Amino acid sequence: MTNSPFNLSGKVAVVSGAANGMGRAMSLALAEAGADLVLVDINEKGANLVADEVEAVGQRALVSKCDISDPKSIIEMFKDIDSSFGRIDFLGNVAGEAIREKPEKIRLEDIEYSWRSIVFGRFCCCQEAGRRMLKQGSGSIVNIGSLASVTALGRGHIGYSMAMGAVAQMTRELSTEWAHRGVRVNAILPAQVMNDGLQERINADPKIRDRFLSGIPSGRFGSPEDIRGLAVFLASDASSWITGTLIPMDGGNLAQNAGGSHGSEIFNE
Ligand SMILES: NC(=O)c1ccc[n+]([C@@H]2O[C@H](COP(=O)([O-])OP(=O)(O)OC[C@H]3O[C@@H](n4cnc5c(N)ncnc54)[C@H](O)[C@@H]3O)[C@@H](O)[C@H]2O)c1
């Protein structure tokens, strides 16, 4: 691995949402490629378990309990990273959630919460990591967006979609501002990746499974592990001329029909 363009030895990676799902898979893939990890999550117990896995492959792990919707906690967390590691080479902005409700019913507070969790959380982490990377003259940031960054989903996703659309523009603006100073910013746009929430919805109504799968030409849901290769690629020198991109990770969904073959009526089922 030493001469490989995918080698991450000596690099420090910060990943939010690291206790579960895509954040966990991303963290472990980066550790296996040689990076030390800062594992950020509100679920400290889960993040500690991932830290054990990172250490088992021979890398350092620091767990940071931080609510990504709270900028003050994010700023404190980055100060801790300064004293523990002294540098940041990669940021994976994975955590963040939204409240689903029909546009005519949703409370403004819930729109604000979704915005704070997904947009402010990602931006605040980008700003804190970006300042440090700009000083170093190098760094790579990956924002997790969604199909909803570029298409409408319906089914009560108004708050989520508006926030994920902002994540796409955040990625483009930051990449444009920072590319000539050595800092790259890209986004990954996943389609439905199996997680606890999706599994619960399928358990409650198995019809949802087929409706979603009809929009995914590859014929299966994403698994968190699908992010491993993209994460290592985007964190490493292998992608050194790649910035400002929005990369679908979607089993072909966007190519097929720009986002949805399932109607908005499913929201009530
Ligand atoms: N799963 C999908 O189908 C899908 C598709 C597109 C985009 N996304 C987005 O990707 C991201 C991760 O999704 P996932 O499926 O891996 O989720 P997941 O539910 O498997 O894991 C999310 C992790 O984030 C942590 N977390 C939640 N809120 C947090 C907060 N405020 N501060 C810190 N940590 C927090 C949770 O504790 C958990 O460990 C989310 O932003 C989600 O909207 C998911």
The ligand as a Tripos MOL2 file, in Angstrom:
@<TRIPOS>MOLECULE
LIG
   44    48     1     0     0
SMALL
NO_CHARGES

@<TRIPOS>ATOM
      1 N1        -29.4550    6.0330    4.2840 N.am      1 LIG1
      2 C1        -29.8720    6.6400    3.2010 C.2       1 LIG1
      3 O1        -30.6530    6.0890    2.4160 O.2       1 LIG1
      4 C2        -29.3750    8.0180    2.8670 C.ar      1 LIG1
      5 C3        -29.5020    8.4770    1.5460 C.ar      1 LIG1
      6 C4        -29.0360    9.7580    1.2390 C.ar      1 LIG1
      7 C5        -28.4640   10.5330    2.2260 C.ar      1 LIG1
      8 N2        -28.3620   10.0410    3.4960 N.ar      1 LIG1
      9 C6        -27.7620   10.9050    4.5030 C.3       1 LIG1
     10 O2        -26.5580   10.3130    4.9170 O.3       1 LIG1
     11 C7        -26.3050   10.6050    6.2900 C.3       1 LIG1
     12 C8        -26.0280    9.3060    7.0580 C.3       1 LIG1
     13 O3        -27.0500    8.3820    6.8160 O.3       1 LIG1
     14 P1        -26.9190    6.8670    7.3740 P.3       1 LIG1
     15 O4        -27.9350    6.0750    6.6420 O.co2     1 LIG1
     16 O5        -25.5020    6.4160    7.3820 O.co2     1 LIG1
     17 O6        -27.4430    7.0910    8.8630 O.3       1 LIG1
     18 P2        -27.4480    6.1440   10.1500 P.3       1 LIG1
     19 O7        -28.7500    6.3890   10.8050 O.co2     1 LIG1
     20 O8        -27.0570    4.7430    9.8340 O.co2     1 LIG1
     21 O9        -26.2720    6.7690   11.0410 O.3       1 LIG1
     22 C9        -26.3190    8.1210   11.3920 C.3       1 LIG1
     23 C10       -25.2980    8.3820   12.4970 C.3       1 LIG1
     24 O10       -25.3050    9.7920   12.7510 O.3       1 LIG1
     25 C11       -25.4230   10.0210   14.1450 C.3       1 LIG1
     26 N3        -26.1020   11.3030   14.3420 N.ar      1 LIG1
     27 C12       -27.4080   11.5910   14.0910 C.ar      1 LIG1
     28 N4        -27.6720   12.8700   14.3930 N.ar      1 LIG1
     29 C13       -26.5030   13.4060   14.8360 C.ar      1 LIG1
     30 C14       -26.1180   14.6800   15.3040 C.ar      1 LIG1
     31 N5        -27.0100   15.6840   15.3790 N.pl3     1 LIG1
     32 N6        -24.8420   14.8930   15.6930 N.ar      1 LIG1
     33 C15       -23.9290   13.8900   15.6210 C.ar      1 LIG1
     34 N7        -24.2330   12.6430   15.1930 N.ar      1 LIG1
     35 C16       -25.4940   12.4050   14.8030 C.ar      1 LIG1
     36 C17       -26.2290    8.8420   14.6690 C.3       1 LIG1
     37 O11       -26.0170    8.6410   16.0640 O.3       1 LIG1
     38 C18       -25.6750    7.6950   13.8130 C.3       1 LIG1
     39 O12       -24.5230    7.1260   14.3910 O.3       1 LIG1
     40 C19       -27.5110   11.4110    6.7730 C.3       1 LIG1
     41 O13       -27.2340   12.7930    6.6700 O.3       1 LIG1
     42 C20       -28.5790   11.0260    5.7670 C.3       1 LIG1
     43 O14       -29.5590   12.0190    5.6210 O.3       1 LIG1
     44 C21       -28.7960    8.8120    3.8280 C.ar      1 LIG1
@<TRIPOS>BOND
     1     1     2 1
     2     2     3 2
     3     2     4 1
     4     4     5 ar
     5     4    44 ar
     6     5     6 ar
     7     6     7 ar
     8     7     8 ar
     9     8     9 1
    10     8    44 ar
    11     9    10 1
    12     9    42 1
    13    10    11 1
    14    11    12 1
    15    11    40 1
    16    12    13 1
    17    13    14 1
    18    14    15 2
    19    14    16 1
    20    14    17 1
    21    17    18 1
    22    18    19 2
    23    18    20 1
    24    18    21 1
    25    21    22 1
    26    22    23 1
    27    23    24 1
    28    23    38 1
    29    24    25 1
    30    25    26 1
    31    25    36 1
    32    26    27 ar
    33    26    35 ar
    34    27    28 ar
    35    28    29 ar
    36    29    30 ar
    37    29    35 ar
    38    30    31 1
    39    30    32 ar
    40    32    33 ar
    41    33    34 ar
    42    34    35 ar
    43    36    37 1
    44    36    38 1
    45    38    39 1
    46    40    41 1
    47    40    42 1
    48    42    43 1
@<TRIPOS>SUBSTRUCTURE
     1 LIG1         1 GROUP 0 **** ****
